[in-house]
Amino acid sequence: MAYNEQHAKLLRKSVASFGDITEKKMFGGLCFLLNGNMLCGVHQGGGMARVGKESEVAALELDGVTPLSFTGRKMGGMVDLSAAAIEDTRIRKAVLKLAREFVGGLPAK
């Protein structure tokens, strides 16, 4: 796969207590879904999280967190995490907290 397995392990461990977490290979990487909704994932060079548009500004204030744009077009409510951001426990937990708050409020699929 085109992602860092160590980063996948860090995210897997971080989201394990969130509830109904499943994994799905998507976008050339690995995504973690909460109740069937995409929560976060890893891709080549880093990861991503679905924090929602209302929390996007807060997430972008963290080091190593930038707007997600796979195709060159910004994806609202989604942020990209650098490898360093995933490896930093404080940053990873802060972004995942925002993602859990947003995705946890969505209807289950």
Buried (B, 14 or more C-beta within 10 A) or exposed (E): EEBBEEBBEBBBEBBEEBEEBEBEEEBEBBBBBBBEBBBBBBBEBBBBBBBBEEBBEBBEEBEBBBBBEEEEEEBEBBBBBBBEBBBBEEBBEBBBBBBBEBBEEBEEE
